[in-house]
Amino acid sequence: MTLVDRMTVAAAEQVGETMGPRAGLTALLPLVTKLESKAEACRALFAALSHAIALSDRDAAQRLIDLFPIASSGARFPDVVAACHALRGWPELAVELATEETTRTRSARAFYLRGRLLCDLGARERAADDFLSAHAHATTKHLPLVANVAAAQAFCLGRHTMRREVDPVALPPPLALRFAETALSGKGRYARVAGLDLLLRLATGDDGATAQHARRIAARYADATLSALTEIERDRLRSIFGTEPEMTRRAALLKRWEMIEDVIQTGSAANSLRASPHRRRIDAVLSARTAGPRPPGPAATWLSLELCARLAPPRSSGDLSGANALIHELRELLPSLTAVSRALYTAATLALEEPATREAGAALARVVLERDDHRPENGWRRLATALRTAGEPALANQALLIGAQKREAGARDDYRVALAIEARAAYDRGDPEAALRALSLRDAI
């Protein structure tokens, strides 16, 4: 009878396609109880359920779920998952269908499915119980991937003893982010460090959105914890903030972290108050492309951030109009400064990369490279490229040398190549002594 049942369901489905969901529901609903083939009865049930959802007919959907046990022996788990997903507008019905599947199969995947749906309902305790059941069944059946995600879900819902059952590296990114955030909220020092290690791994991955989310979680944790941070946590946070690929944003993050560390090390409430306007300006640079109102007194940090905000792509003529004036003011202010902010290095690089400010940017970079305080760990290769484009090969080599000393990836090799090119150029113009000096420097690095 399977062939006859299959043709009967196909004909009823055709009714729905030609005459609309109401006719399709009317044609399919009786088949759930009449067909001998349970697989075809299930096919009719799920097709009818899709019509009930399209019609927003909750009563019809409820009736079909009540009929599910009659045809459930022919159900396939992927079809149940798809139906539960389609029923998320009626989450109670989705949970009811998942419960029927759990009763039928008692499988790890069925418990996990119901746990996810209970999370949508806000029933955290019941969801955690289902995830624990899913973990137990998956462990018994040797399903490591299901066991791992189930343990992670249970941990995120407060079952903290499950942390040791989780391999964070094997988690999908959204769940890994939740796992790390939950670990950071715990009282255990080792759990918090493990959470930061996971965030660092996610922040250095290929998924840009996940990496950005990981840095946001780390920033919130740093802001909330502040003076309670341990030395190893501060080290991990510094590494996470250094993974930001965009120079302006990375400079802002590192500046923010620098001020937080200043508060941690001094324990001064006054420093904490002074950090607040700095943080507001950094947030403004990232969100509104301006450093906000100019503060009173020395304003090198504000000038640097304002210049970064104006020169960060995409640039407009309005952004560029006052950039040269800002650069000139920075150059005038630099000799009187006792320390140079990291944001200034970013500002100099951006100024060099914009043709309209390149000449002034080269002059600013020359002054900045004379200083040796607060030099960032990365960004020297980009600065060197910008300097070489601006016709400043000597300054470019100086930047590469600093990058090599800071162990920036690729800076040492770039510096050696630049010195070899310089040696060949000196030899070609008849200056063997200059060529030997360049080759000696290359061999010494």
NORVEN-V805355 format. One record per residue. N is the residue number from 1. RES is the residue in three letters. BURIAL is # if it has 9 or more other ideal C-beta (glycine too) atoms within 8 Angstrom, else .. D_LAST is the distance of its C-alpha to the last C-alpha in Angstrom with 1 decimal. Layout:
BEGIN
N,RES,BURIAL,D_LAST
N,RES,BURIAL,D_LAST
END
This chain:
BEGIN
1,MET,.,82.2
2,THR,.,78.4
3,LEU,.,78.7
4,VAL,.,81.5
5,ASP,#,79.6
6,ARG,#,76.5
7,MET,.,78.6
8,THR,#,80.3
9,VAL,#,77.0
10,ALA,.,75.8
11,ALA,#,79.0
12,ALA,#,78.7
13,GLU,#,75.1
14,GLN,.,76.3
15,VAL,#,78.8
16,GLY,#,76.0
17,GLU,.,74.1
18,THR,.,77.2
19,MET,.,79.2
20,GLY,.,76.5
21,PRO,#,75.2
22,ARG,#,78.6
23,ALA,#,80.4
24,GLY,#,77.6
25,LEU,#,77.7
26,THR,.,81.5
27,ALA,#,81.3
28,LEU,#,78.5
29,LEU,#,79.6
30,PRO,.,82.7
31,LEU,#,80.8
32,VAL,#,78.7
33,THR,.,81.8
34,LYS,.,83.7
35,LEU,#,81.3
36,GLU,.,81.4
37,SER,#,77.8
38,LYS,#,75.7
39,ALA,.,72.6
40,GLU,#,74.4
41,ALA,#,75.9
42,CYS,#,72.4
43,ARG,#,71.4
44,ALA,#,74.4
45,LEU,#,73.6
46,PHE,#,70.0
47,ALA,#,71.1
48,ALA,#,73.9
49,LEU,#,71.4
50,SER,#,69.3
51,HIS,#,72.4
52,ALA,#,73.3
53,ILE,#,69.9
54,ALA,.,70.2
55,LEU,#,73.6
56,SER,.,72.4
57,ASP,.,75.3
58,ARG,#,74.4
59,ASP,.,77.7
60,ALA,#,77.3
61,ALA,#,73.8
62,GLN,#,75.2
63,ARG,#,78.0
64,LEU,#,75.6
65,ILE,#,73.4
66,ASP,.,76.7
67,LEU,#,77.4
68,PHE,#,74.0
69,PRO,.,75.3
70,ILE,.,77.9
71,ALA,#,75.4
72,SER,#,72.3
73,SER,.,72.6
74,GLY,#,71.5
75,ALA,#,68.6
76,ARG,.,65.0
77,PHE,#,62.3
78,PRO,.,60.2
79,ASP,#,63.4
80,VAL,#,64.0
81,VAL,#,60.5
82,ALA,#,61.0
83,ALA,#,64.4
84,CYS,#,63.0
85,HIS,.,60.3
86,ALA,#,63.0
87,LEU,#,65.1
88,ARG,#,62.5
89,GLY,.,64.7
90,TRP,#,67.2
91,PRO,#,64.9
92,GLU,.,67.9
93,LEU,#,69.0
94,ALA,#,65.6
95,VAL,#,65.6
96,GLU,#,69.1
97,LEU,#,68.2
98,ALA,#,65.2
99,THR,#,67.5
100,GLU,#,69.8
101,GLU,#,67.0
102,THR,#,65.9
103,THR,.,69.5
104,ARG,#,69.7
105,THR,.,66.6
106,ARG,.,65.3
107,SER,#,61.8
108,ALA,#,58.4
109,ARG,#,57.7
110,ALA,#,61.1
111,PHE,#,60.4
112,TYR,#,56.9
113,LEU,#,58.5
114,ARG,#,61.1
115,GLY,#,58.5
116,ARG,#,56.6
117,LEU,#,59.8
118,LEU,#,60.9
119,CYS,#,57.7
120,ASP,#,58.7
121,LEU,#,62.0
122,GLY,.,60.4
123,ALA,.,62.0
124,ARG,#,58.9
125,GLU,.,60.7
126,ARG,.,62.4
127,ALA,#,59.2
128,ALA,#,57.4
129,ASP,.,60.2
130,ASP,#,59.9
131,PHE,#,56.2
132,LEU,#,56.9
133,SER,#,59.6
134,ALA,#,57.2
135,HIS,#,54.6
136,ALA,#,57.3
137,HIS,#,58.8
138,ALA,#,55.4
139,THR,#,54.4
140,THR,.,57.8
141,LYS,.,57.4
142,HIS,.,53.8
143,LEU,#,52.4
144,PRO,.,48.9
145,LEU,.,47.8
146,VAL,#,51.1
147,ALA,#,51.0
148,ASN,#,47.5
149,VAL,#,48.3
150,ALA,#,51.7
151,ALA,#,50.2
152,ALA,#,47.7
153,GLN,#,50.5
154,ALA,#,52.6
155,PHE,#,49.8
156,CYS,#,49.4
157,LEU,#,53.2
158,GLY,.,53.1
159,ARG,#,53.5
160,HIS,.,50.5
161,THR,.,51.2
162,MET,#,50.1
163,ARG,#,46.4
164,ARG,.,45.8
165,GLU,.,47.3
166,VAL,#,44.8
167,ASP,.,41.6
168,PRO,#,39.9
169,VAL,.,37.4
170,ALA,.,40.4
171,LEU,#,42.1
172,PRO,.,42.5
173,PRO,#,40.5
174,PRO,.,43.5
175,LEU,#,44.7
176,ALA,#,41.2
177,LEU,#,41.0
178,ARG,#,44.5
179,PHE,#,43.7
180,ALA,#,40.6
181,GLU,#,42.6
182,THR,#,45.4
183,ALA,#,43.2
184,LEU,#,41.9
185,SER,.,45.5
186,GLY,#,46.3
187,LYS,.,46.7
188,GLY,.,44.6
189,ARG,.,41.1
190,TYR,.,39.8
191,ALA,#,41.3
192,ARG,#,39.7
193,VAL,#,36.2
194,ALA,#,37.0
195,GLY,#,38.0
196,LEU,#,34.8
197,ASP,#,32.8
198,LEU,#,35.0
199,LEU,#,34.4
200,LEU,#,30.6
201,ARG,#,31.1
202,LEU,#,33.4
203,ALA,#,31.2
204,THR,.,28.4
205,GLY,#,30.9
206,ASP,.,31.8
207,ASP,.,35.0
208,GLY,.,34.3
209,ALA,.,37.7
210,THR,#,37.3
211,ALA,#,33.9
212,GLN,.,35.3
213,HIS,#,38.3
214,ALA,#,36.1
215,ARG,#,34.3
216,ARG,.,37.8
217,ILE,#,39.1
218,ALA,#,36.2
219,ALA,#,36.8
220,ARG,.,40.5
221,TYR,#,39.9
222,ALA,#,37.6
223,ASP,.,40.2
224,ALA,.,43.1
225,THR,#,41.6
226,LEU,#,39.7
227,SER,.,40.2
228,ALA,.,41.1
229,LEU,#,37.7
230,THR,.,36.1
231,GLU,.,32.5
232,ILE,.,31.6
233,GLU,#,33.5
234,ARG,#,31.5
235,ASP,.,28.2
236,ARG,#,29.6
237,LEU,#,30.8
238,ARG,#,27.6
239,SER,#,25.9
240,ILE,#,29.0
241,PHE,#,28.9
242,GLY,#,25.2
243,THR,#,26.2
244,GLU,#,28.2
245,PRO,.,26.8
246,GLU,.,28.5
247,MET,#,26.6
248,THR,#,29.7
249,ARG,#,31.2
250,ARG,#,28.0
251,ALA,#,27.7
252,ALA,#,31.4
253,LEU,#,31.2
254,LEU,#,28.4
255,LYS,#,30.3
256,ARG,#,33.4
257,TRP,#,31.7
258,GLU,#,30.3
259,MET,#,33.9
260,ILE,#,35.3
261,GLU,#,33.0
262,ASP,#,34.1
263,VAL,#,37.7
264,ILE,#,37.0
265,GLN,.,35.4
266,THR,.,38.0
267,GLY,.,41.0
268,SER,.,42.3
269,ALA,.,44.9
270,ALA,.,44.3
271,ASN,#,40.6
272,SER,#,41.9
273,LEU,.,44.2
274,ARG,.,41.5
275,ALA,#,39.4
276,SER,.,42.2
277,PRO,.,42.2
278,HIS,#,38.4
279,ARG,#,38.9
280,ARG,#,41.7
281,ARG,#,39.6
282,ILE,#,36.8
283,ASP,.,39.6
284,ALA,#,41.0
285,VAL,#,37.8
286,LEU,.,37.5
287,SER,.,41.2
288,ALA,.,42.7
289,ARG,.,39.9
290,THR,.,40.6
291,ALA,#,39.5
292,GLY,.,43.2
293,PRO,.,45.1
294,ARG,.,43.1
295,PRO,.,43.1
296,PRO,.,44.4
297,GLY,.,42.1
298,PRO,.,38.4
299,ALA,#,37.4
300,ALA,#,33.6
301,THR,#,33.3
302,TRP,#,36.5
303,LEU,#,35.3
304,SER,#,32.0
305,LEU,#,33.8
306,GLU,#,36.5
307,LEU,#,34.1
308,CYS,#,32.4
309,ALA,#,35.9
310,ARG,#,36.9
311,LEU,#,33.9
312,ALA,#,33.4
313,PRO,.,34.9
314,PRO,.,37.7
315,ARG,#,38.0
316,SER,.,41.4
317,SER,.,42.5
318,GLY,.,43.7
319,ASP,#,40.3
320,LEU,#,38.8
321,SER,.,41.6
322,GLY,.,40.4
323,ALA,#,36.6
324,ASN,#,36.0
325,ALA,.,38.2
326,LEU,#,36.3
327,ILE,#,33.0
328,HIS,#,34.7
329,GLU,#,36.0
330,LEU,#,32.7
331,ARG,#,31.1
332,GLU,.,34.1
333,LEU,#,33.8
334,LEU,#,30.1
335,PRO,.,30.4
336,SER,.,33.1
337,LEU,#,31.3
338,THR,.,30.1
339,ALA,.,28.0
340,VAL,#,26.6
341,SER,#,27.5
342,ARG,#,25.4
343,ALA,#,27.9
344,LEU,#,27.0
345,TYR,#,23.5
346,THR,#,25.5
347,ALA,#,28.1
348,ALA,#,25.7
349,THR,#,24.3
350,LEU,#,27.9
351,ALA,#,29.1
352,LEU,#,26.5
353,GLU,#,27.6
354,GLU,#,31.3
355,PRO,.,32.4
356,ALA,.,35.1
357,THR,#,32.7
358,ARG,#,29.5
359,GLU,.,30.0
360,ALA,#,30.7
361,GLY,#,27.9
362,ALA,#,25.4
363,ALA,#,26.9
364,LEU,#,26.7
365,ALA,#,23.0
366,ARG,#,22.3
367,VAL,#,24.2
368,VAL,#,22.7
369,LEU,#,19.0
370,GLU,.,20.1
371,ARG,.,21.1
372,ASP,.,19.0
373,ASP,.,21.8
374,HIS,.,22.5
375,ARG,.,19.4
376,PRO,#,19.9
377,GLU,.,17.8
378,ASN,#,18.1
379,GLY,#,19.1
380,TRP,#,16.0
381,ARG,#,15.9
382,ARG,#,19.6
383,LEU,#,19.4
384,ALA,#,17.0
385,THR,#,19.4
386,ALA,#,22.3
387,LEU,#,20.8
388,ARG,#,20.3
389,THR,#,23.8
390,ALA,#,25.1
391,GLY,.,23.9
392,GLU,#,21.1
393,PRO,#,17.9
394,ALA,.,16.3
395,LEU,#,17.0
396,ALA,#,15.8
397,ASN,#,12.3
398,GLN,#,12.6
399,ALA,#,13.8
400,LEU,#,11.1
401,LEU,#,8.5
402,ILE,#,11.1
403,GLY,#,11.6
404,ALA,#,8.2
405,GLN,.,8.9
406,LYS,#,12.4
407,ARG,.,11.5
408,GLU,#,13.6
409,ALA,.,14.4
410,GLY,.,13.0
411,ALA,#,10.9
412,ARG,#,7.5
413,ASP,.,9.5
414,ASP,#,11.3
415,TYR,#,8.6
416,ARG,#,7.6
417,VAL,.,11.4
418,ALA,#,12.2
419,LEU,#,10.4
420,ALA,#,12.3
421,ILE,.,15.4
422,GLU,#,15.1
423,ALA,#,14.9
424,ARG,#,17.9
425,ALA,.,19.8
426,ALA,#,19.4
427,TYR,#,20.7
428,ASP,.,23.5
429,ARG,.,24.7
430,GLY,.,24.9
431,ASP,.,22.1
432,PRO,.,20.3
433,GLU,.,18.7
434,ALA,#,16.9
435,ALA,#,15.9
436,LEU,#,14.4
437,ARG,.,12.6
438,ALA,#,11.0
439,LEU,#,10.2
440,SER,.,8.8
441,LEU,#,6.3
442,ARG,#,5.6
443,ASP,.,5.7
444,ALA,.,3.8
445,ILE,#,0.0
END
